[in-house]
């Protein structure tokens, strides 16, 4: 099980954000997020948006630190990349 996180360099809502992804499945990603207590509303298409103050928590829980370019590459190569306009629920099998 490998979940990846990029540095918190994405601004929004007065904070900086990271992206948390899996290169295996959304189920793996959702399970990791649930263990960290990340709310479902943090899931966007193919990743979780994670505020900078939670970055260290994700790394301590086992998320592998990678660059933002690597996050995108891993999503594309795994077939899990979903561009804007794609709707994905957090329900079973998503």
HELIX and SHEET records of a PDB file:
HELIX    1   1 UNK A   26  UNK A   36  1                                  11    
HELIX    2   2 UNK A   40  UNK A   42  5                                   3    
HELIX    3   3 UNK A   52  UNK A   54  5                                   3    
HELIX    4   4 UNK A   55  UNK A   60  1                                   6    
HELIX    5   5 UNK A   68  UNK A   78  1                                  11    
SHEET    1   A 4 UNK A  10  UNK A  12  0                                        
SHEET    2   A 4 UNK A  15  UNK A  22 -1                                        
SHEET    3   A 4 UNK A   3  UNK A   5 -1                                        
SHEET    4   A 4 UNK A  64  UNK A  65  1                                        
SHEET    1   B 4 UNK A  10  UNK A  12  0                                        
SHEET    2   B 4 UNK A  15  UNK A  22 -1                                        
SHEET    3   B 4 UNK A  47  UNK A  51 -1                                        
SHEET    4   B 4 UNK A  43  UNK A  44 -1                                        
END                                                                             
